[in-house]
Amino acid sequence: MLISIIVPVFNGDKFIKTCLDSVYSESNSNFEYIIVNDGSTDDTGDILREFKDTHDNVYIITQKNQGLSVARNSGLKVAKGDWMYFVDSDDFLDSGFIEYIYSSIREIPNDIKLLSLPVAEINRGTKKILQNPIISTTITTEEFAKLLIQGKRQFGVWSFVFKKEFLDEIDLLFLPGKICEDQYFVPIALTNTSFIYCLSSNGNFFYNYSFNPKSITRSKRTNDKIKQQYEAEQTRNKIFYNNFSELSTIIRNNMLTVDFGALRGFYKLNNVIMVRKLKMKIRKENSIASLIFDYKLLIKYIFSQMPFMLKIFDR
């Protein structure tokens, strides 16, 4: 059995060595490491060549800059492993985590096609646990989708391990040219299988997500970024809504949250057309009953956002 670890990188000379050192296993030849250099213009290429020269089972793909989705797809197309694991180049794994994943995969039933991994966030040297079940267990993908919608699980593909045969069967690749690309990829994977294995860290092993305020989604907001994020989150919710009927109420409430989030973003950018369009959509699709169904949402947008709400509904 083989795990293909796919690491796309663009101008990552400040952190790629730390990432690769954390994922590389000296003692296990059942891994292959596919690093996709997506048109880097810094010293990333030199670091990757040196790493390849001193480590086994390392493969470098060098291509012109085409974005994260295309870089991940390039890795998928050449990967030979039974399982696919995506790692972002500015993140890192706890020591022994990759071996822990490997040993866990060997013990799970053959019909499992997805694993969810324990994740921690690293922000200014502080480690915060984002997801970690008490014990490793198998749950339905519908149960897992509920946790995702509630914000109790992560959408990033780096928090999953995917069976390659499964991805090939459903012909699943990343959509080029999109931000929030995981919001498309993960729901399609979840709705094409019935169960997911949720791996516990046993208190020791985590994927360490590095909080980056300069990331594409967190850097200066533009109309295009807000629009793309809105479209991705709405598409995600529609996929879940069409496949998990028991979650219809919670999904509708999340759709409302997404509408308000985009409304607030467009208002801050003074995009009058999109503000009016979203106001009409909210009024049309959500009665007073649906607005107050989730009282937490009502409180959030009336009290914590009171100045914003008063101004926006006067416009």
Disulfide bonds with the S-S distance in Angstrom:
none
